[in-house]
Amino acid sequence: QVQLAESGGGLVQAGGSLRLSCAASGIRFGINSMGWYRQAPGKQRELVAVITRSGITNYTDSVKGRFTLSRDNAKNTVYLQMNSLKPEDTAVYYCYCLPFLRNTAYWGQGTQVTVSS
């Protein structure tokens, strides 16, 4: 059973930084892609950043230059470093993982990020 353990959310002032971590367990054949989505109140869930096994990253435009996604393949873990945070970054952040040889993505329980102005 694949499980994702998220950590690192919290409350920070605008301009501050947070680092989110997500560790996947129960992985048998490695992870294809992994990353983060977020959902703000009253809005749809949106992709924040994704990284492939080879390290190719993709970011939504609003976080480019401020967020950095990295992964440790040996630990099946991704890290989202969030700098220069803005109030509009406030949301619940969800980790997702797409293992190799699986047709289904797995999701974490979500971690709250709140940025005060």
Long-range contacts (C-beta under 8 A, 24 or more apart in sequence): 1-26, 2-26, 2-27, 2-97, 2-99, 2-102, 2-106, 3-106, 4-95, 4-96, 4-97, 4-106, 4-107, 4-108, 4-109, 5-108, 6-93, 6-94, 6-95, 6-108, 6-109, 6-110, 6-111, 7-111, 8-80, 8-111, 9-93, 9-111, 9-112, 9-113, 10-112, 10-113, 10-114, 11-114, 11-115, 11-116, 12-85, 12-113, 12-114, 12-115, 12-116, 13-115, 13-116, 14-85, 14-86, 14-87, 14-115, 14-116, 14-117, 15-84, 15-85, 16-85, 16-115, 17-81, 17-82, 17-83, 17-84, 17-85, 18-82, 18-85, 18-113, 19-79, 19-80, 19-81, 19-82, 20-79, 20-80, 20-82, 20-93, 20-95, 20-111, 20-113, 21-77, 21-78, 21-79, 21-80, 22-77, 22-78, 22-79, 22-80, 22-95, 22-97, 22-108, 23-75, 23-76, 23-77, 24-76, 24-77, 24-97, 24-99, 24-106, 25-76, 27-76, 27-97, 27-99, 28-99, 28-101, 29-99, 29-100, 29-101, 30-73, 30-99, 30-100, 31-73, 31-76, 31-97, 31-98, 31-99, 31-100, 32-98, 32-99, 32-100, 33-97, 33-98, 34-71, 34-78, 34-95, 34-96, 34-97, 34-98, 35-69, 35-78, 35-95, 35-96, 36-69, 36-78, 36-80, 36-93, 36-94, 36-95, 36-96, 37-93, 37-94, 37-96, 38-89, 38-91, 38-92, 38-93, 38-94, 38-113, 39-91, 39-92, 39-94, 39-110, 40-88, 40-90, 40-91, 40-92, 43-91, 45-94, 48-80, 48-93, 49-80, 51-78, 62-88, 63-89, 82-113, 85-113, 85-115, 86-115, 87-115, 87-116, 87-117, 88-115, 89-113, 89-115, 90-114, 90-115
